[in-house]
Amino acid sequence: MKYSITHKTEYTYQQNVSLAQNHARLTPLSNDKQHCLVSKLSVTPTINYQSQYEDSFSNIVNVFEVSNLHTHIVITAYSEVEITPRPQWDLFANQVSWETVRDALRLPNNPELLKAAIHCVPTAYTVSNAKILDYTLKTFTPGRDISDAVSEFMTRIFTDFAFDSAASNVDTTAVEVIEMRKGVCQDFVHLALSGLRAIGLAARYVSGYIETIPPKGEVKLIGADATHAWFSVFVPDLGWLEFDPTNNIVPHDQHVTLACGRDYNDVAPLKGVIFGGGAHQLSVSVDMNRIK
């Protein structure tokens, strides 16, 4: 499956901005599950400085600076990605208890385990508490196969928590989500990461896009797609297995990965500083379409 993706971000400021510096994680990853065929970043007004680097989680980061006076800036990322279907359920035939994985991560004895172990550590977004731990252990019973447990954990979050775009904000933590019992994809992922890390498993935040298909007979709206988030769990010899609690599905060929990290803060599509500007308005639109 091939997709073209246009991700457009616009800021309109009340006052002049004299300098804008940004780090953009808007280049889809290339790995065993997907290949980024094309990636272009354009900015208006003209960029005065630009560079690129790979961060500690292997995400591609574009750094750019606009030092011309402006009250309006448009950042457009265009990419084309080919997805290799993810036959994860075939991998789940290899039974391994979640405690076995936990114990291996406690004493990592190879580079793969050592690299994954950082995702066992809680962050500001994913600090746990007794309520989250209790919620998690209702699924992760002694000796249970890790793939079965994580799959049920995903389904329980989907069932027990309501999607409500007005319930949270970008700073909402897992502890707040367990109390509200509602939120958006970012919140459900942070809750899952909090629970999984509380029992010693390595789990990471995945940001990207998901294809949206309009109801039969309706035309797909331009710009109606959006960024999305899901999580993955590390299993030795199998790698990172992905789960989407917002939709209760295992990502297959409709999810495109932008970046992976410990939480949203590691993978924010745009992060930076400006001088000036005052109050501002933000507009984001995403178009994700199949390439025939």
Secondary structure, DSSP 4 states (H G I P E B T S, - for coil): -EEEEEEEEEEEEEEEEEEEEEEE--S---SSSEEEEEEEEEEES--SEEEEEE-TTS-EEEEEEE-S-EEEEEEEEEEEEEEPP--HHHHTTS--BHHHHHHHHHS--SHHHHHHHGGGS--TTT---HHHHHHHHTTS-TT-BHHHHHHHHHHHHHHHSEE-TTS--TT--HHHHHHH-EE-HHHHHHHHHHHHHHTT--EEEEEEEE---PPTT-PPPTTBB-EEEEEEEEETTTEEEEEBTTTTB---SSEEEEEEESSHHHH-SEEEEEEE--SEEEEEEEEEEE--
